[in-house]
Each structure stands twice: as structure tokens, then as C-alpha cells.
Amino acid sequence: MALVKLEKVNQNSSWALWKIDEDFNHLVQQTRLHSDDLSELEDIHHPRKKLEWLSSRAALSTLLQAENYADFRIWKDEKGKPYLLDNSYHISLANSFPYGAAIIHRHQPVGIDIEKPSTKLLRVKHKFLNSSEAEEALDNLDKLCIYWAVKESLYKLYGRKQLSLKQNIKVGSPTNRPVLASILLEDQTTEFRLDTFLWDEFYVVFSHID
């Protein structure tokens, strides 16, 4: 078992971080997969991608066991967003080798992402940052990473493919705690707070919703 972190965000929400240190078979056992999940796993061909996929589900399994909810089924909606079949909790999953992360909430949609600062963000920053965000981040890899992870978290929370990271998600200063952000869509603005957790050079970013 390689649970790094399991923490309550508030009375309705918790998140967990899992580090892969098991072999494939042990990780499969840890995730308590159903046959439908195993079918999805078989469609993943790269061995490392299989482990990443399993690690986020191991984090989710640990969260739900802590809530005395061990028997669960994960499905995906028409947009590819994962959800529990009985809708007992809202969920979000993320992974970046060798870590997997998950968050749950009793009542509200949530989002989580995990990223490591990388020079690849310099090449694509124009695709996800608006002008004020780009001016704030410049070429600072940590700031770029937080911007990316915040936007990915809200993209997952929203769960619809037409959302533009650059045009529809606005993020305040990445050095603030919590990070303030908003989704702007159809003349409506929804505000969010997001927490950040730095571990082993990886940023975990997740929505903080009461």
C-alpha cells in the first residue's frame, strides 16, 4: 500500500494521493475493480498507463473505504466524465506517473489534477493562458504548472467538452492560497476556490467546495 495523503477538505469532501510502488497484480487487488472496469483496463496497452489508471482508482477506493463505502461502480457519462453508478458521491480522478489522485464530494461536482512543472508548458502556454495570466506567469514553470492544473481541475469539474481553458476559465494569482478562479460561460460567472498541495515536485490542485 502506498497511500501518501488522505485528507478531509471539509465535512463533505476528501481527497487522496497514491504513489505506485506495487506491481500490477497487487495494484489491481487494491482497487477492487468490477468486470466493466477490467474491460476498460484491458483497452489500455501501455504498461505505465495501466499503472497510472489503477493508481487513481486506488486513491478513490481508499477514500470510499474511509467513508465505509467499499462496494462501488465507476461509469462514464457521454462526455467521458467518471461518476459512481449510484451517485452517492461526486468524484474526480487524476494521474501523473508515479502518482494517482482522487477527490470525492457528497453533494457537488469536484475536480482534481496532478502535474509536475515541465518545459513543455512553455511551448503550449499560449493555448491555455489569457493575456493577464501569461503576464503573471512569464516563463516561471511553477506558476505555469499551477495555472494548468487549476484549469484542468475546473475542466473536469464542469465535465463538458466545449469548455475552453483559455477563454472560459480565468485564474487569479497562482501564488495565492487558496487559488481563486472562475468559469465564464454564456454571460454567467461561477467563482471557485482551489487548494494546492506540493509533494515530490508534483502539484496537486483540487476544488475546495463546501
TORKOL-4160 file (C-alpha; in steps of 0.2 Angstrom, whole numbers, padded with zeros to 4 digits, m for minus):
210
<pt num="1" X="0000" Y="0000" Z="0000"/>
<pt num="2" X="0007" Y="0017" Z="m0005"/>
<pt num="3" X="m0005" Y="0030" Z="0002"/>
<pt num="4" X="0004" Y="0047" Z="0003"/>
<pt num="5" X="m0010" Y="0058" Z="0008"/>
<pt num="6" X="m0029" Y="0056" Z="0014"/>
<pt num="7" X="m0036" Y="0072" Z="0020"/>
<pt num="8" X="m0053" Y="0080" Z="0023"/>
<pt num="9" X="m0056" Y="0096" Z="0013"/>
<pt num="10" X="m0072" Y="0099" Z="0024"/>
<pt num="11" X="m0086" Y="0089" Z="0031"/>
<pt num="12" X="m0092" Y="0085" Z="0013"/>
<pt num="13" X="m0076" Y="0082" Z="0004"/>
<pt num="14" X="m0060" Y="0072" Z="0005"/>
<pt num="15" X="m0045" Y="0069" Z="m0007"/>
<pt num="16" X="m0031" Y="0056" Z="m0008"/>
<pt num="17" X="m0014" Y="0054" Z="m0016"/>
<pt num="18" X="m0007" Y="0037" Z="m0021"/>
<pt num="19" X="0011" Y="0033" Z="m0026"/>
<pt num="20" X="0014" Y="0017" Z="m0036"/>
<pt num="21" X="0026" Y="0006" Z="m0028"/>
<pt num="22" X="0016" Y="m0011" Z="m0031"/>
<pt num="23" X="0017" Y="m0022" Z="m0045"/>
<pt num="24" X="0002" Y="m0023" Z="m0057"/>
<pt num="25" X="m0007" Y="m0038" Z="m0049"/>
<pt num="26" X="m0006" Y="m0030" Z="m0032"/>
<pt num="27" X="m0012" Y="m0014" Z="m0038"/>
<pt num="28" X="m0027" Y="m0022" Z="m0047"/>
<pt num="29" X="m0031" Y="m0031" Z="m0030"/>
<pt num="30" X="m0031" Y="m0014" Z="m0021"/>
<pt num="31" X="m0043" Y="m0005" Z="m0032"/>
<pt num="32" X="m0057" Y="m0018" Z="m0030"/>
<pt num="33" X="m0062" Y="m0017" Z="m0049"/>
<pt num="34" X="m0078" Y="m0024" Z="m0056"/>
<pt num="35" X="m0078" Y="m0033" Z="m0073"/>
<pt num="36" X="m0083" Y="m0017" Z="m0083"/>
<pt num="37" X="m0068" Y="m0009" Z="m0075"/>
<pt num="38" X="m0056" Y="m0023" Z="m0080"/>
<pt num="39" X="m0063" Y="m0022" Z="m0098"/>
<pt num="40" X="m0058" Y="m0003" Z="m0099"/>
<pt num="41" X="m0041" Y="m0008" Z="m0091"/>
<pt num="42" X="m0038" Y="m0021" Z="m0105"/>
<pt num="43" X="m0040" Y="m0007" Z="m0118"/>
<pt num="44" X="m0025" Y="0002" Z="m0111"/>
<pt num="45" X="m0010" Y="m0005" Z="m0120"/>
<pt num="46" X="0005" Y="0004" Z="m0112"/>
<pt num="47" X="0011" Y="m0004" Z="m0096"/>
<pt num="48" X="0014" Y="0013" Z="m0087"/>
<pt num="49" X="m0003" Y="0020" Z="m0092"/>
<pt num="50" X="m0011" Y="0004" Z="m0085"/>
<pt num="51" X="m0002" Y="0008" Z="m0068"/>
<pt num="52" X="m0007" Y="0026" Z="m0069"/>
<pt num="53" X="m0025" Y="0022" Z="m0072"/>
<pt num="54" X="m0025" Y="0010" Z="m0057"/>
<pt num="55" X="m0017" Y="0022" Z="m0046"/>
<pt num="56" X="m0030" Y="0035" Z="m0047"/>
<pt num="57" X="m0043" Y="0021" Z="m0043"/>
<pt num="58" X="m0033" Y="0015" Z="m0029"/>
<pt num="59" X="m0034" Y="0033" Z="m0021"/>
<pt num="60" X="m0053" Y="0033" Z="m0024"/>
<pt num="61" X="m0055" Y="0016" Z="m0017"/>
<pt num="62" X="m0046" Y="0022" Z="m0001"/>
<pt num="63" X="m0057" Y="0037" Z="0000"/>
<pt num="64" X="m0073" Y="0027" Z="m0001"/>
<pt num="65" X="m0067" Y="0014" Z="0011"/>
<pt num="66" X="m0064" Y="0028" Z="0024"/>
<pt num="67" X="m0082" Y="0033" Z="0022"/>
<pt num="68" X="m0087" Y="0015" Z="0025"/>
<pt num="69" X="m0092" Y="0013" Z="0006"/>
<pt num="70" X="m0082" Y="m0001" Z="m0001"/>
<pt num="71" X="m0093" Y="m0008" Z="m0015"/>
<pt num="72" X="m0094" Y="0005" Z="m0029"/>
<pt num="73" X="m0095" Y="0005" Z="m0048"/>
<pt num="74" X="m0087" Y="0018" Z="m0059"/>
<pt num="75" X="m0095" Y="0023" Z="m0075"/>
<pt num="76" X="m0093" Y="0037" Z="m0088"/>
<pt num="77" X="m0105" Y="0049" Z="m0095"/>
<pt num="78" X="m0107" Y="0054" Z="m0113"/>
<pt num="79" X="m0093" Y="0067" Z="m0111"/>
<pt num="80" X="m0081" Y="0054" Z="m0103"/>
<pt num="81" X="m0083" Y="0061" Z="m0085"/>
<pt num="82" X="m0082" Y="0047" Z="m0072"/>
<pt num="83" X="m0096" Y="0045" Z="m0059"/>
<pt num="84" X="m0102" Y="0032" Z="m0047"/>
<pt num="85" X="m0116" Y="0022" Z="m0053"/>
<pt num="86" X="m0127" Y="0026" Z="m0038"/>
<pt num="87" X="m0122" Y="0044" Z="m0037"/>
<pt num="88" X="m0118" Y="0043" Z="m0019"/>
<pt num="89" X="m0103" Y="0054" Z="m0021"/>
<pt num="90" X="m0096" Y="0066" Z="m0035"/>
<pt num="91" X="m0079" Y="0060" Z="m0040"/>
<pt num="92" X="m0064" Y="0066" Z="m0050"/>
<pt num="93" X="m0048" Y="0057" Z="m0054"/>
<pt num="94" X="m0030" Y="0062" Z="m0060"/>
<pt num="95" X="m0014" Y="0053" Z="m0063"/>
<pt num="96" X="0004" Y="0058" Z="m0067"/>
<pt num="97" X="0017" Y="0044" Z="m0065"/>
<pt num="98" X="0021" Y="0038" Z="m0052"/>
<pt num="99" X="0006" Y="0046" Z="m0044"/>
<pt num="100" X="m0013" Y="0044" Z="m0044"/>
<pt num="101" X="m0025" Y="0056" Z="m0035"/>
<pt num="102" X="m0044" Y="0057" Z="m0032"/>
<pt num="103" X="m0057" Y="0068" Z="m0023"/>
<pt num="104" X="m0075" Y="0065" Z="m0018"/>
<pt num="105" X="m0089" Y="0076" Z="m0013"/>
<pt num="106" X="m0106" Y="0072" Z="m0006"/>
<pt num="107" X="m0116" Y="0085" Z="m0015"/>
<pt num="108" X="m0106" Y="0095" Z="m0028"/>
<pt num="109" X="m0096" Y="0091" Z="m0043"/>
<pt num="110" X="m0077" Y="0092" Z="m0040"/>
<pt num="111" X="m0061" Y="0092" Z="m0049"/>
<pt num="112" X="m0043" Y="0087" Z="m0046"/>
<pt num="113" X="m0027" Y="0087" Z="m0056"/>
<pt num="114" X="m0009" Y="0082" Z="m0053"/>
<pt num="115" X="0005" Y="0090" Z="m0063"/>
<pt num="116" X="0024" Y="0092" Z="m0062"/>
<pt num="117" X="0032" Y="0108" Z="m0069"/>
<pt num="118" X="0040" Y="0104" Z="m0086"/>
<pt num="119" X="0047" Y="0114" Z="m0100"/>
<pt num="120" X="0033" Y="0108" Z="m0112"/>
<pt num="121" X="0022" Y="0120" Z="m0103"/>
<pt num="122" X="0032" Y="0134" Z="m0111"/>
<pt num="123" X="0028" Y="0128" Z="m0128"/>
<pt num="124" X="0009" Y="0127" Z="m0125"/>
<pt num="125" X="0006" Y="0141" Z="m0113"/>
<pt num="126" X="m0002" Y="0152" Z="m0127"/>
<pt num="127" X="m0015" Y="0138" Z="m0129"/>
<pt num="128" X="m0022" Y="0139" Z="m0111"/>
<pt num="129" X="m0017" Y="0156" Z="m0104"/>
<pt num="130" X="m0026" Y="0173" Z="m0107"/>
<pt num="131" X="m0015" Y="0189" Z="m0108"/>
<pt num="132" X="m0016" Y="0193" Z="m0090"/>
<pt num="133" X="m0011" Y="0176" Z="m0084"/>
<pt num="134" X="0003" Y="0175" Z="m0097"/>
<pt num="135" X="0010" Y="0192" Z="m0090"/>
<pt num="136" X="0009" Y="0185" Z="m0072"/>
<pt num="137" X="0017" Y="0168" Z="m0076"/>
<pt num="138" X="0030" Y="0173" Z="m0089"/>
<pt num="139" X="0042" Y="0158" Z="m0090"/>
<pt num="140" X="0040" Y="0153" Z="m0072"/>
<pt num="141" X="0037" Y="0134" Z="m0073"/>
<pt num="142" X="0029" Y="0133" Z="m0056"/>
<pt num="143" X="0016" Y="0146" Z="m0060"/>
<pt num="144" X="0013" Y="0139" Z="m0077"/>
<pt num="145" X="0010" Y="0122" Z="m0069"/>
<pt num="146" X="m0002" Y="0128" Z="m0056"/>
<pt num="147" X="m0012" Y="0138" Z="m0070"/>
<pt num="148" X="m0013" Y="0122" Z="m0080"/>
<pt num="149" X="m0018" Y="0111" Z="m0065"/>
<pt num="150" X="m0031" Y="0124" Z="m0059"/>
<pt num="151" X="m0039" Y="0124" Z="m0077"/>
<pt num="152" X="m0038" Y="0106" Z="m0079"/>
<pt num="153" X="m0047" Y="0103" Z="m0062"/>
<pt num="154" X="m0061" Y="0115" Z="m0067"/>
<pt num="155" X="m0062" Y="0107" Z="m0084"/>
<pt num="156" X="m0065" Y="0091" Z="m0075"/>
<pt num="157" X="m0077" Y="0098" Z="m0063"/>
<pt num="158" X="m0088" Y="0106" Z="m0077"/>
<pt num="159" X="m0087" Y="0090" Z="m0087"/>
<pt num="160" X="m0092" Y="0097" Z="m0104"/>
<pt num="161" X="m0080" Y="0096" Z="m0119"/>
<pt num="162" X="m0084" Y="0113" Z="m0126"/>
<pt num="163" X="m0076" Y="0122" Z="m0112"/>
<pt num="164" X="m0060" Y="0132" Z="m0117"/>
<pt num="165" X="m0046" Y="0133" Z="m0105"/>
<pt num="166" X="m0040" Y="0149" Z="m0112"/>
<pt num="167" X="m0057" Y="0158" Z="m0115"/>
<pt num="168" X="m0069" Y="0151" Z="m0102"/>
<pt num="169" X="m0058" Y="0148" Z="m0086"/>
<pt num="170" X="m0050" Y="0163" Z="m0078"/>
<pt num="171" X="m0037" Y="0161" Z="m0064"/>
<pt num="172" X="m0031" Y="0173" Z="m0051"/>
<pt num="173" X="m0013" Y="0174" Z="m0045"/>
<pt num="174" X="m0006" Y="0156" Z="m0043"/>
<pt num="175" X="0004" Y="0161" Z="m0028"/>
<pt num="176" X="m0012" Y="0164" Z="m0018"/>
<pt num="177" X="m0019" Y="0151" Z="m0006"/>
<pt num="178" X="m0032" Y="0146" Z="m0010"/>
<pt num="179" X="m0031" Y="0150" Z="m0029"/>
<pt num="180" X="m0046" Y="0160" Z="m0035"/>
<pt num="181" X="m0053" Y="0155" Z="m0052"/>
<pt num="182" X="m0069" Y="0157" Z="m0061"/>
<pt num="183" X="m0079" Y="0149" Z="m0076"/>
<pt num="184" X="m0086" Y="0161" Z="m0088"/>
<pt num="185" X="m0099" Y="0154" Z="m0099"/>
<pt num="186" X="m0115" Y="0161" Z="m0108"/>
<pt num="187" X="m0114" Y="0178" Z="m0098"/>
<pt num="188" X="m0113" Y="0169" Z="m0082"/>
<pt num="189" X="m0098" Y="0168" Z="m0070"/>
<pt num="190" X="m0096" Y="0155" Z="m0057"/>
<pt num="191" X="m0082" Y="0158" Z="m0044"/>
<pt num="192" X="m0071" Y="0144" Z="m0036"/>
<pt num="193" X="m0058" Y="0141" Z="m0023"/>
<pt num="194" X="m0044" Y="0128" Z="m0026"/>
<pt num="195" X="m0031" Y="0121" Z="m0014"/>
<pt num="196" X="m0014" Y="0116" Z="m0019"/>
<pt num="197" X="m0003" Y="0103" Z="m0012"/>
<pt num="198" X="0016" Y="0101" Z="m0017"/>
<pt num="199" X="0024" Y="0084" Z="m0015"/>
<pt num="200" X="0039" Y="0077" Z="m0023"/>
<pt num="201" X="0039" Y="0091" Z="m0036"/>
<pt num="202" X="0021" Y="0087" Z="m0041"/>
<pt num="203" X="0007" Y="0100" Z="m0038"/>
<pt num="204" X="m0010" Y="0093" Z="m0034"/>
<pt num="205" X="m0024" Y="0105" Z="m0036"/>
<pt num="206" X="m0042" Y="0102" Z="m0031"/>
<pt num="207" X="m0058" Y="0112" Z="m0029"/>
<pt num="208" X="m0062" Y="0117" Z="m0012"/>
<pt num="209" X="m0081" Y="0117" Z="m0011"/>
<pt num="210" X="m0092" Y="0117" Z="0005"/>
